[in-house]
């Protein structure tokens, strides 16, 4: 026993003797200083001492030298739990979750620090390892280790990464029973966890129950509302934060600016921008500047967005994409293309934005060329990419290109199903493309094979059937839609009423129009009234049309009056036709269409005096009839022709072809007469 005590005193003395070297390692400010201290330790009598080597592992880990830390650890003659914990903490700090887990499994007798380190390592790495972090936290609790603030913070971070509110509530329950229930840092972590789990009400409840707040607490709740809504509450909370005496930091301001972007609140965004400019230390913050560029871009203020963008000392792909989006939104395709060409790193979002800008601004061929470039540069397309490409194919009515795009979609394995990134959008775009190119049956095949459908899917098919003269198919599909428990909307009913109009189904049209409000709670819009007037006008129910127009809750537009004028010409109702034409002259006096329709109606009835009066009126007002236009595809190129156009390079070739066709038809007619005689 005496020898044991004597040995213990020797150990304490030994440790005291090595303490100056350990202090030197802990205080090493740089790698050269740590290496110098390491050299001194190797020359000392304590070179193999576990305590000193553990300190050396921690020193290298603190300086980010994981390989050196591992080399020292592997050279410890008798590693203990503290040795393992030192390296485990290094793995946790430097984001090496796989190695941390392997090392933990090798610890003979893990303690509280071991568990905390491995949980932290796994939680910090985010989704994919966060679930393992929660399993280790549960094992730690099951082994009766006390969970401290470090344990709770890592556990809540893992719940946030996994978006696992159920486990988060369990950790919250443990926090409530612990001495850390009123810890402001743990309270902030709870608010952040509920925010990232999309539970803003629970986040607010935790925030309100906290005995004190710090800037992190406010930031967590403001960001919660900015990301989960209602976004307006983020701005209200920002004002409350300042009224409570807290000084917002760059994280606060970035979240508030993002909230202004979501609300398109330009005035409030400018006020926050002014606050940023008054605080010099915020001017160079990249995240905050990115948010300002995005806010101005989403508010349609591309000039202001460009000013912030140009003033940034360094830019990221986020700010460049925001600037690109701003130009695209304001239909400045040239500006968007310039920003895109200057981007060093182009992510798929940037490609998608420019493809969409081309497709939505009448430059469909450029959109398709850009898609080809995207594929050549091995960028992985998304559902949004294919949606815009198919939209471009549909707009130029190019079935061949649309079929090629469809082949790419099939290679990507889209099922047109709901999910984290719903690819129903791609299925809808395919249906729309086939319908716009006149390939109705192919569109129907895509529709039938979709794993899931939404309102847009049903509407695209119903409207497509109606526009292509297949009214019965449109109405049958509408009945299927009702049976599937999918609720129709205003677009659905436009398709249904159009189908009735194209097929002359007057009674069905009246019934569907009445069912809009009675069965589906849809208030008829001007477009629905136009469909009904077209339906009734074609069928000759002009008195009913007149009553319907007079009882409309909104003012008729030019499309409605033109539909009525066309019906009046068809049924030779001069009085009502003159009323419709008069309204059209008031709305759009420069449009030649109403004059021509009215003139033709008079001519068909032999009222030549009125014909000359209308034509004289056109001449006096300086209204000229627009020339007729037609187009034909030759050699994969679309050729457009105007009436009396003698300058088109293909005109002579087409005229020669037409003469050959006429000669061949004449020959066939003569042969038929000879055969019959």
C-alpha atoms as one frame of an Amber mdcrd trajectory, in Angstrom:
protein
   0.000   0.000   0.000   2.865   2.300   0.849   4.503   1.471  -2.463   1.246
   2.278  -4.253   1.009   5.633  -2.551   4.644   6.294  -3.273   4.019   5.401
  -6.985   1.014   7.727  -7.055   3.102  10.597  -5.745   5.700   9.852  -8.425
   3.008   9.953 -11.151   1.708  13.313  -9.930   5.226  14.678  -9.833   5.866
  13.318 -13.317   2.766  15.017 -14.683   3.688  18.262 -12.987   7.089  18.097
 -14.617   5.523  17.683 -18.109   2.889  20.370 -17.541   4.982  23.238 -18.990
   5.347  21.327 -22.271   1.589  20.637 -22.327   0.881  24.350 -21.728   3.255
  25.213 -24.550   1.332  22.913 -26.924  -2.054  24.287 -25.869  -0.870  27.870
 -26.452   0.783  27.196 -29.832  -0.677  29.893 -32.135   0.518  28.366 -35.418
   1.738  25.168 -37.009   5.467  26.105 -36.761   5.003  26.843 -33.038   3.267
  23.486 -32.530   6.028  21.658 -34.420   8.686  23.398 -32.289   6.882  22.365
 -29.086   6.528  18.837 -30.503  10.301  18.722 -31.114  10.992  19.786 -27.542
   8.608  17.110 -26.271  10.404  14.413 -28.309  13.772  15.397 -26.778  12.340
  15.434 -23.235  12.017  12.471 -20.858   8.239  12.671 -21.383   8.216  11.737
 -25.110   6.133   8.607 -24.530   3.827  10.053 -21.908   0.154   9.500 -22.834
  -0.987  12.764 -21.227   1.484  14.842 -23.259   0.752  12.983 -26.504  -3.011
  13.494 -25.965  -2.335  17.237 -25.683  -0.282  17.089 -28.884  -3.181  15.373
 -30.738  -5.519  18.151 -29.589  -3.036  20.865 -30.639  -2.690  19.522 -34.178
  -6.455  19.041 -34.422  -7.037  22.652 -33.312  -4.740  23.831 -36.117  -6.570
  21.694 -38.702  -3.693  19.223 -39.155  -5.725  16.027 -38.987  -3.043  13.860
 -40.603  -0.450  14.959 -38.002  -2.972  14.396 -35.201  -3.640  10.866 -36.473
   0.092  10.126 -36.779   0.677  11.168 -33.151  -2.350   9.155 -31.987  -1.100
   6.024 -33.778   2.249   6.438 -31.963   0.774   6.529 -28.429   2.074   3.396
 -26.666  -0.887   3.041 -24.309  -3.845   5.095 -25.653  -6.644   5.663 -23.161
 -10.165   7.039 -23.481  -8.804  10.594 -23.400  -6.546   9.746 -26.380  -9.513
   8.537 -28.387 -11.590  11.529 -27.342  -8.879  13.966 -28.470  -8.841  12.498
 -31.990 -12.619  12.044 -31.986 -13.064  15.759 -31.216 -10.755  16.538 -34.139
 -12.928  14.477 -36.478 -16.003  16.259 -35.117 -14.471  19.717 -35.592 -13.153
  19.037 -39.091 -16.244  17.249 -40.455 -15.096  13.637 -40.806 -18.210  11.713
 -39.663 -17.273   8.307 -41.110 -13.849   8.229 -39.427 -15.381   9.518 -36.180
 -17.848   6.651 -36.122 -15.117   4.058 -36.840 -12.914   5.477 -34.084 -15.810
   5.502 -31.609 -16.423   1.807 -32.237 -12.742   1.161 -31.341 -12.930   2.864
 -27.920 -12.871   0.164 -25.228 -14.788   2.218 -22.679 -16.475   5.307 -24.210
 -17.446   8.062 -21.792 -19.684  11.117 -21.982 -17.117  13.081 -23.995 -16.821
  10.207 -26.499 -20.565  10.178 -27.090 -20.772  13.969 -27.353 -17.933  14.069
 -29.877 -19.379  11.396 -32.182 -22.882  12.914 -31.990 -21.441  16.331 -32.846
 -19.384  14.912 -35.744 -22.399  13.206 -37.280 -24.821  16.088 -36.625 -22.527
  18.698 -38.194 -22.311  16.777 -41.426 -26.035  17.293 -42.026 -28.578  15.090
 -43.751 -27.322  11.558 -44.362 -25.443  11.300 -41.051 -27.856  13.196 -38.799
 -30.007  10.066 -38.329 -26.935   8.212 -36.995 -26.269  11.156 -34.650 -29.745
  10.738 -33.148 -29.196   6.992 -32.725 -25.936   7.630 -30.841 -27.712  10.240
 -28.700 -30.390   7.661 -27.822 -27.686   5.103 -26.975 -25.944   7.662 -24.759
 -29.187   8.309 -22.889 -29.868   4.567 -22.600 -26.382   4.051 -21.079 -27.336
   6.540 -18.335 -24.865   9.215 -19.365 -25.975  12.718 -18.410 -26.962  14.799
 -21.430 -25.396  18.238 -21.153 -25.800  21.437 -23.196 -23.341  20.106 -25.790
 -25.413  16.903 -26.199 -28.688  18.803 -26.549 -27.283  21.302 -29.052 -25.920
  18.513 -31.292 -29.126  16.483 -30.984 -31.333  19.440 -31.927 -29.042  20.242
 -34.857 -29.447  16.635 -36.075 -33.263  16.846 -35.752 -33.207  20.065 -37.796
 -31.049  18.458 -40.511 -33.328  15.415 -40.684 -36.482  17.554 -40.445 -37.600
  15.179 -37.707 -39.951  17.123 -35.396 -41.074  13.968 -33.578 -37.579  13.210
 -32.246 -37.104  16.948 -31.757 -40.094  16.988 -29.415 -38.554  14.118 -27.413
 -35.265  16.007 -27.086 -37.307  19.074 -26.114 -38.911  17.005 -23.339 -35.481
  15.998 -22.021 -34.343  19.631 -22.126 -37.399  20.694 -20.114 -36.440  18.230
 -17.333 -32.772  19.236 -17.308 -30.914  22.165 -15.709 -30.585  23.652 -19.224
 -34.299  24.424 -19.648 -33.658  28.174 -19.313 -30.351  28.244 -21.211 -30.659
  30.907 -23.929 -28.406  28.943 -26.311 -30.470  25.752 -25.999 -33.660  27.804
 -26.367 -32.286  29.294 -29.596 -31.413  25.793 -30.836 -34.996  24.668 -30.109
 -36.414  27.618 -32.066 -34.072  26.797 -34.969 -35.031  23.098 -34.873 -38.775
  23.811 -35.056 -38.152  26.402 -37.773 -36.265  23.951 -39.980 -38.949  21.303
 -39.327 -41.496  23.811 -40.733 -43.285  24.241 -37.391 -43.428  28.064 -37.008
 -46.124  27.972 -34.302 -43.987  25.697 -32.095 -40.934  27.863 -32.767 -42.871
  30.940 -31.620 -44.148  29.093 -28.535 -40.589  28.205 -27.484 -39.400  31.756
 -28.188 -42.170  33.319 -26.088 -41.410  30.939 -23.181 -37.697  31.808 -23.064
 -36.763  33.874 -19.968 -34.236  35.845 -22.016 -33.303  36.249 -25.667 -30.166
  36.975 -27.625 -29.589  37.995 -31.247 -29.426  34.318 -32.281 -32.902  33.710
 -30.819 -34.378  36.595 -32.786 -32.550  35.545 -35.955 -33.846  31.977 -35.678
 -37.477  33.110 -35.415 -37.195  35.797 -38.120 -35.634  33.228 -40.488 -38.387
  30.768 -39.524 -41.132  33.126 -40.706 -39.140  34.178 -43.783 -38.813  30.542
 -44.901 -42.116  29.088 -43.685 -44.481  32.053 -43.655 -46.389  34.095 -43.076
 -43.491  36.138 -44.460 -44.962  39.420 -43.248 -44.403  38.311 -39.642 -40.638
  38.344 -40.267 -40.817  42.115 -40.853 -43.043  42.650 -37.807 -40.625  40.623
 -35.674 -37.685  42.648 -36.988 -39.321  45.841 -35.734 -40.051  44.167 -32.357
 -36.401  43.103 -32.131 -35.143  46.670 -32.560 -37.798  48.022 -30.182 -36.514
  45.529 -27.571 -33.054  47.073 -27.766 -31.306  44.370 -29.827 -28.927  45.439
 -32.573 -29.501  43.317 -35.722 -26.472  41.661 -37.286 -25.780  40.631 -40.892
 -27.779  37.383 -40.464 -30.827  39.360 -39.295 -30.602  41.819 -42.163 -30.112
  39.100 -44.790 -33.244  37.279 -43.561 -35.276  40.503 -43.508 -34.129  41.428
 -47.033 -35.122  37.927 -48.209 -38.543  38.458 -46.614 -38.876  41.741 -48.532
 -37.999  39.836 -51.719 -40.704  37.246 -51.022 -43.276  39.992 -50.463 -41.979
  42.174 -53.336 -41.840  44.873 -50.625 -39.482  47.274 -52.387 -40.002  50.211
 -49.999 -39.159  48.166 -46.892 -36.238  46.568 -48.733 -34.810  50.009 -49.512
 -35.078  50.961 -45.839 -33.112  47.888 -44.802 -30.573  48.629 -47.559 -30.128
  52.146 -46.136 -29.433  50.612 -42.721 -26.800  48.356 -44.295 -25.073  51.320
 -45.943 -24.920  53.196 -42.609 -23.126  50.254 -40.987 -19.785  49.963 -42.773
 -19.015  46.470 -41.466 -22.037  45.026 -43.311 -21.219  46.477 -46.747 -18.813
  43.703 -47.743 -20.901  40.792 -46.431 -21.479  38.506 -49.414 -24.619  36.788
 -48.070 -26.258  40.134 -47.338 -25.314  41.556 -50.744 -26.638  38.407 -52.433
 -29.945  38.951 -50.618 -30.065  42.609 -51.747 -29.448  41.671 -55.396 -32.181
  39.037 -55.162 -34.615  41.451 -53.492 -34.223  44.166 -56.134 -34.373  41.585
 -58.935 -37.629  40.091 -57.616 -39.097  43.578 -57.244 -38.368  44.211 -60.931
 -35.702  46.839 -60.148 -32.897  45.483 -62.302 -30.972  48.786 -62.350 -30.716
  48.842 -58.543 -29.881  45.128 -58.495 -27.089  45.779 -61.000 -25.708  48.628
 -58.854 -25.426  46.342 -55.819 -24.051  43.545 -57.995 -21.352  45.782 -59.522
 -20.335  47.141 -56.088 -19.642  43.655 -54.666 -15.923  43.027 -54.048 -16.447
  39.327 -54.771 -19.421  37.512 -56.212 -20.767  34.013 -55.894 -22.942  31.894
 -58.150 -25.878  32.939 -55.919 -25.577  36.658 -56.723 -24.929  35.937 -60.408
 -28.006  33.695 -60.613 -30.127  36.353 -58.861 -28.957  38.994 -61.361 -29.661
  36.608 -64.219 -33.166  35.944 -62.848 -33.825  39.682 -62.546 -33.001  40.283
 -66.196 -35.087  37.284 -67.260 -38.069  38.458 -65.208 -37.939  41.903 -66.817
 -37.747  40.285 -70.304 -34.216  41.660 -70.803 -32.924  38.513 -72.507 -29.799
  40.244 -73.790 -28.803  41.337 -70.272 -29.460  37.826 -68.964 -27.287  36.341
 -71.709 -24.397  38.704 -70.859 -24.484  37.770 -67.161 -24.679  34.076 -68.061
 -21.681  34.297 -70.413 -19.589  35.972 -67.679 -20.353  33.345 -65.032 -17.291
  31.265 -64.130 -19.368  28.584 -62.436 -22.742  27.892 -64.052 -25.128  25.787
 -61.983 -28.217  24.145 -63.440 -30.413  26.928 -62.007 -28.590  29.491 -64.177
 -29.052  27.308 -67.264 -32.756  26.882 -66.455 -33.301  30.619 -65.975 -31.790
  31.511 -69.349 -33.608  28.679 -71.168 -36.879  29.905 -69.618 -36.078  33.510
 -70.583 -35.589  32.510 -74.214 -38.686  30.260 -74.271 -40.961  32.881 -72.679
 -39.822  35.783 -74.857 -40.334  34.322 -78.316 -36.776  33.008 -78.808 -37.618
  29.327 -78.697 -34.846  28.270 -81.077 -32.239  29.884 -78.802 -33.760  28.018
 -75.853 -33.318  24.723 -77.699 -29.730  25.569 -78.720 -28.924  26.338 -75.093
 -30.384  22.996 -74.032 -28.061  21.257 -76.512 -25.100  23.146 -74.982 -26.222
  22.102 -71.502 -26.207  18.439 -72.519 -22.795  18.762 -74.207 -21.294  20.292
 -71.059 -22.604  17.345 -69.013 -24.879  19.461 -66.813 -27.620  17.305 -65.308
 -31.036  18.675 -66.431 -33.889  19.009 -63.948 -37.650  18.721 -64.363 -37.715
  22.511 -64.782 -35.232  22.273 -67.693 -37.407  19.801 -69.569 -40.565  21.775
 -68.842 -39.130  24.864 -70.552 -37.654  22.889 -73.465 -41.000  21.221 -74.141
 -42.735  24.582 -73.840 -40.382  25.955 -76.519 -41.135  22.993 -78.828 -44.869
  23.541 -78.337 -44.662  27.279 -79.019 -43.018  26.747 -82.414 -45.299  23.743
 -83.090 -42.302  21.541 -83.937 -43.422  17.961 -83.343 -40.103  16.460 -84.476
 -38.077  18.408 -81.872 -40.743  17.724 -79.254 -40.414  13.987 -79.866 -36.634
  14.255 -79.452 -37.131  16.081 -76.141 -39.589  13.328 -75.122 -36.847  10.744
 -75.780 -34.513  12.635 -73.413 -37.251  12.688 -70.770 -37.671   8.911 -71.060
 -33.901   8.410 -70.686 -33.981  10.412 -67.442 -36.604   8.021 -66.081 -39.345
  10.520 -65.227 -42.580   8.835 -64.094 -44.595  12.076 -63.842 -45.267  11.468
 -60.156 -45.413  13.647 -57.042 -42.296  13.770 -54.873 -39.723  16.179 -53.354
 -39.365  17.680 -56.860 -42.621  16.778 -58.537 -42.076  15.624 -62.122 -45.807
  15.894 -62.849 -44.705  19.260 -64.236 -42.757  17.444 -66.990 -45.738  15.236
 -67.848 -47.973  18.291 -68.111 -45.444  19.990 -70.393 -45.340  16.902 -72.620
 -49.135  16.803 -72.889 -49.218  20.516 -73.696 -46.472  20.153 -76.331 -48.267
  17.327 -78.159 -51.566  19.198 -78.103 -49.982  22.410 -79.445 -48.370  20.462
 -82.289 -51.696  18.803 -83.161 -50.669  15.302 -82.060 -53.727  14.744 -79.866
 -53.429  10.979 -79.506 -49.787  11.191 -78.386 -50.790  13.771 -75.774 -53.580
  11.448 -74.589 -51.102   8.539 -74.284 -48.797  10.595 -72.077 -51.777  11.695
 -69.972 -52.991   8.121 -69.457 -49.497   6.884 -68.490 -48.863   9.572 -65.875
 -48.369   8.069 -62.410 -50.070  11.109 -60.851 -52.075  14.046 -62.201 -52.990
  17.487 -60.956 -55.450  20.135 -62.146 -53.029  21.310 -64.824 -52.898  17.784
 -66.301 -56.684  17.509 -66.610 -57.032  21.087 -67.868 -54.388  20.638 -70.564
 -56.178  17.598 -72.006 -59.694  19.060 -71.756 -58.691  22.373 -73.362 -56.585
  20.517 -75.947 -59.491  18.311 -76.969 -61.775  21.355 -77.181 -59.344  23.404
 -79.302 -58.762  20.530 -81.706 -62.449  19.847 -82.378 -62.864  16.761 -80.198
 -65.606  18.132 -77.991 -67.106  14.780 -76.975 -63.704  13.587 -75.766 -63.300
  16.831 -73.783 -66.666  16.400 -72.045 -66.085  12.707 -71.312 -62.721  13.569
 -69.774 -64.367  16.270 -67.671 -66.800  13.684 -66.267 -63.817  11.415 -65.500
 -62.168  14.315 -63.700 -65.216  14.793 -61.489 -65.293  11.052 -60.701 -61.609
  11.168 -59.708 -62.531  13.709 -56.982 -60.335  16.365 -58.638 -61.992  19.784
 -58.325 -62.355  21.788 -61.558 -61.201  25.392 -61.670 -61.934  28.325 -63.968
 -59.557  27.022 -66.686 -61.338  23.648 -66.676 -64.685  25.311 -67.238 -63.329
  27.436 -70.116 -62.299  24.191 -71.820 -65.683  22.589 -71.160 -67.665  25.590
 -72.437 -65.405  25.888 -75.500 -66.026  22.232 -76.292 -69.767  22.823 -76.097
 -69.426  25.864 -78.359 -67.436  24.028 -81.031 -70.000  21.208 -81.134 -73.162
  23.283 -80.792 -74.146  21.582 -77.509 -76.336  24.429 -76.285 -78.229  22.627
 -73.515 -75.056  21.039 -72.159 -73.327  24.437 -72.235 -76.152  26.076 -70.284
 -76.053  23.272 -67.729 -72.283  23.443 -67.255 -72.350  27.250 -67.011 -74.989
  27.068 -64.292 -73.121  24.303 -62.435 -70.039  26.512 -62.093 -71.489  28.477
 -59.194 -73.999  25.927 -57.902 -71.800  22.798 -57.848 -68.190  23.989 -57.956
 -68.234  27.438 -56.350 -66.556  29.111 -59.354 -67.631  32.668 -60.138 -67.891
  33.098 -63.942 -65.237  35.420 -65.362 -65.311  37.469 -68.551 -63.784  34.502
 -70.426 -66.616  32.206 -69.354 -69.203  34.734 -70.550 -67.338  34.987 -73.874
 -67.543  31.204 -74.280 -71.286  31.247 -73.572 -71.875  34.125 -75.995 -69.924
  32.269 -78.676 -71.954  29.089 -78.005 -75.360  30.824 -78.011 -74.416  33.126
 -80.894 -73.378  30.239 -83.163 -76.685  28.525 -82.380 -78.660  31.684 -83.262
 -79.925  32.480 -79.730 -79.087  36.156 -80.175 -81.854  37.461 -77.912 -80.481
  35.342 -75.081 -76.991  36.648 -75.888 -78.217  40.245 -75.607 -79.774  39.563
 -72.193 -76.620  37.775 -71.002 -74.411  40.726 -71.972 -76.679  43.246 -70.252
 -76.672  41.180 -67.023 -72.903  40.575 -66.903 -71.274  41.728 -63.624 -68.292
  43.135 -65.551 -67.738  45.240 -68.676 -67.491  43.205 -71.931 -64.135  43.332
 -73.715 -63.255  43.411 -77.429 -63.077  39.601 -77.688 -66.654  39.259 -76.455
 -67.999  41.954 -78.806 -66.096  40.409 -81.754 -67.659  37.027 -80.963 -71.112
  38.620 -80.975 -70.398  40.466 -84.251 -69.339  37.207 -85.901 -72.565  35.536
 -84.768 -74.629  38.458 -86.071 -72.981  38.170 -89.483 -73.663  34.414 -89.485
 -77.367  34.917 -88.688 -77.749  38.257 -90.528 -78.873  40.225 -87.463 -77.940
  43.745 -88.593 -79.317  45.633 -85.583 -77.391  43.608 -82.999 -74.336  43.513
 -85.272 -74.258  47.314 -85.498 -74.456  47.480 -81.681 -71.489  45.113 -81.328
 -69.475  46.908 -84.037 -70.137  50.280 -82.397 -68.751  48.989 -79.095 -65.680
  47.640 -80.897 -65.086  51.013 -82.600 -65.110  52.634 -79.135 -62.735  50.104
 -77.568 -60.208  49.775 -80.427 -60.844  52.280 -83.255 -57.568  51.345 -85.035
 -58.489  47.661 -85.456 -59.606  46.860 -89.019 -61.387  43.607 -88.029 -64.780
  45.069 -86.952 -64.963  47.271 -90.070 -64.328  44.289 -92.348 -66.842  42.063
 -90.530 -69.552  44.733 -90.606 -68.821  45.545 -94.249 -69.015  41.871 -95.238
 -72.310  41.464 -93.370 -73.800  44.428 -95.303 -72.430  43.029 -98.597 -73.958
  39.593 -98.020 -77.339  41.274 -97.509 -76.930  43.506-100.589 -76.739  46.767
 -98.568 -74.092  48.373-100.768 -74.704  51.881 -99.492 -73.816  50.746 -95.988
 -70.791  48.872 -97.369 -69.426  52.072 -98.926 -70.236  54.018 -95.730 -68.179
  51.606 -93.597 -65.273  51.631 -96.051 -65.387  55.442 -96.213 -65.296  55.515
 -92.398 -62.210  53.278 -92.437 -60.475  55.572 -94.907 -61.391  58.739 -92.994
 -60.011  57.296 -89.751 -56.835  56.042 -91.427 -57.555  52.396 -90.666 -55.994
  49.932 -93.123 -56.761  46.264 -93.445 -53.935  43.999 -92.324 -52.695  41.726
 -95.144 -53.401  38.005 -94.934 -50.574  35.798 -93.745 -49.712  32.130 -94.242
 -46.715  29.950 -93.513 -45.269  26.661 -94.697 -42.339  24.511 -93.519 -39.776
  23.661 -96.242 -36.576  21.770 -95.419 -37.019  22.166 -91.639 -37.365  25.941
 -92.126 -40.554  27.926 -91.558 -41.401  30.330 -94.419 -43.923  33.146 -93.869
 -45.888  34.730 -96.762 -48.013  37.874 -96.839 -50.731  38.626 -99.387 -49.275
  40.180-102.589 -45.740  39.475-101.383 -43.557  39.053-104.503 -40.183  39.276
-102.744 -39.961  35.961-100.885 -37.044  33.864-102.256 -39.132  30.670-102.263
 -42.148  32.209-104.018 -41.176  31.155-107.561 -40.350  27.611-106.394 -43.727
  27.294-104.664 -45.585  28.771-107.657 -43.880  26.226-109.938 -44.896  23.429
-107.576 -48.493  24.713-107.475 -48.628  24.838-111.311 -47.407  21.221-111.488
 -50.086  20.196-108.964 -52.774  22.055-110.956 -51.642  20.424-114.219 -51.671
  16.986-112.576 -55.156  17.583-111.157 -56.392  18.734-114.581 -54.934  15.609
-116.204 -56.640  13.406-113.588 -59.937  15.219-114.200 -59.664  14.637-117.989
 -58.816  10.955-117.436 -61.865  10.605-115.192 -64.156  12.185-117.833 -62.795
   9.854-120.548 -63.331   6.837-118.280 -66.946   7.868-117.625 -67.796   8.612
-121.274
